[in-house]
Amino acid sequence: MFLQLFLYFLQLSWLTLAGEAASPPTLEGPFFKAKAGCEAKCGNISIPYPFGIRRNGINVGCSFDGFVFDYSITCNTSFNPPKPFLDRGNVEVIDISKTEIRIKNIPSSLCYNASGGLTLDQSVSWMNFSRTPFTVSYTKNMFFTIGCNVFSTLRGPDVKDYTSQCISTCDSKESVVNGTCTGNKGCCESTLPKGLKRFQIQVMRNSILSNQSITWSFDPCNYAFIGQQNQYTFQSSDILDGYNFVSKGKDIPLVLDWAIGNKTCEEAQKDLSSYVCQENSHCNNSNNNPGYLCTCNEGYNGNPYLSPGCQDVNECKDPNTNPCLEVCTNAVGSYTCSCPKGSHGDGRKGGSGCIQDNQNAPVLQIYLGVGLGFMFLILASSWLYLSMKKRNSIKLKEKFFQKNGGLLLKQQISSHENGVESSAKIFTVEELKLATRNYNEELVLGRGGHGIVYKGTLSDNRTVAIKKSTIVKDSQIEEFINELVILTQVNHRNVVKILGCCLETEVPLIVYEYVSNGTLSDHIHSKNGVPTSSLSWESRLTIATETAGALSYLHSAAAIPIIHRDIKTANILLDDNYTAKVADFGASRLNPLDLAEIDTIIQGTLGYLDPEYHQSGQLTGKSDVYSFGVVLVELLTGERVISLARPDKRMNIAMYFHSLKEEKDIFEVLEARVATEGKHEEVLAVSNLANRCLNVKGDDRPTMKQVAMELESLLRVKLSAPVPNPYRHKQNHEEQTGIISEPLDLYPVSLNSYTAGDSSLFSTEVTMSTGNVSP
């Protein structure tokens, strides 16, 4: 009998705990109401407070008057049914929710006839929400570009002069594929930055890559727009059917986040006269824009912006839907369930319910059974919990290891004699958390739409850079393992070293040596229109020679030749002694010794991309030579590769430099310091070498080994001169820091990112095939 009683109470204990764990049903209250005496709808669209409808174009107090922003809506009754518009403007509202507002789109459109003449020129579109409570949602929207051999530019001057670019390519009707926006099949997509309140979109035909006479028959129009990503799926008809997308694009919603005012909850609550959250509600800071939102407390419903605030929900009102099995008692903001006399339990439908009492059971045996039952339950539950936690942790690590390319890494190790095991460490999650103080924000070196790079200190006091992706796609795993394997095989003083990796986390982590002095791009380009270059001519020549030597080693001296495929000044790091370190091998490819060319998906950075490789898809070592030629032009001119602030013929400085034939023209585009410090014959020799590297045909370019030998010869002659140069190890006595201004190119987490530039210089993002690269 005692055993039966023990088992009975053990069962009762489980049911009781299950009942306690059960939560009350989610209370989805009615949508926000309009202010009393105000119209609640415009046509078929609800207009809830804090928004309100104007009357005869006048704000009559139906919307929230926050002094900072206008929340009024114009209801245009000339339509049937009437349509709402933001403020007094022409931006049509589709829907208003508790945190968002969806509006009609304004795509940029560009259409041509067979001879290349424009038939529709609406290539520039813009929106400005600076003086409104709205901010473009960076979580719900994407930047889309549609067409063949077309690129579009998105500018957001309020986000640190943000500029992004998306390139879409296709060379035949058959290459346009439904449902994909990878960049080489007729459609390109790119993420948006946080806090975007105003933007301008411009769509342009790529005059370098486009052949209008070939593509016009299936690509007469090009488009670019920001739209809700889950409301648009690319279709080949968007290109092939010409003008049809002009009207279709306007119906793809643009999602805006809204908030109250421009103060945080903490700031707003200091002035209760302007604080709008009413009774039984709480305040939440907006994630994307200044201001805050109000939300009803649990158990309450209504409009939290209108007096008297949120009202209690009577959970017991409907016996068919209330959460109790027997007796339901409503309380303010809550409810209680109880059992009738002669029974016990939590009384909930999802819990233990109500169980009839056993009147014949002795009190002592009941207490003893309950006590032993609970003790056994606690011990058994604790053991079970710890065992399951340990087992789940092991399974989760195994799952992440496979997901993050562990099996692929093992295959790569077995296929190379000098594998990862001999040169890199497999770090644990705990080691990297400790090194970054649990990924402290103060240690962030660089941040982008797809990843973060942290500065860390290992237990042996070594300073490292730890790359942590925030988004992991199956298509990125091969690139991650490729970079890992390549770097562990390379042993060169001018190539960044890999120290190890961790594959047991949800996102793969990779640990590099820390290079403290930023990128070459940081040191030769101006910021906010102010020249900042501190590199002497000797320093530039030395950095170029070291970089060329590293690339020559990768091409010819490595165990398996390696083609970097993304050489640019943002991927050349400088240490405290201004020694060059080549970084970012995520796009690299190992080249079997018996192959002169490799067929690959086109990847690279606009301005640095080898035109022959882009046209043919055949990757060779001469592709790196072309990109290095662009780097030489940057060192000579101090200009960014691409800038819309320059005249059209000089927008691409490398192409313009290559077009110069006269010596005097070349010296006119040189940076003043280069022209002053460099000897005439030295500068001319480097200029000629750059031009040879920039030849359109790869066969006309020198090899990387030849380039390295020529630069080494020039540097040897330069260093043999008796004139000392103080700029190699200390540049103008300026203090250098380890803060990186363009972290995404220093330690790239993926090839899809954005960078911020100043208003006069062009910083861009390129989406080509499966990867996006930021110069």
Disulfide bonds with the S-S distance in Angstrom:
Cys38-Cys62 2.09
Cys42-Cys75 2.06
Cys111-Cys221 1.99
Cys148-Cys170 1.74
Cys166-Cys188 1.71
Cys181-Cys187 1.88
Cys265-Cys283 1.97
Cys277-Cys294 1.97
Cys296-Cys310 1.97
Cys316-Cys328 1.76
Cys324-Cys337 1.82
Cys339-Cys354 2.12
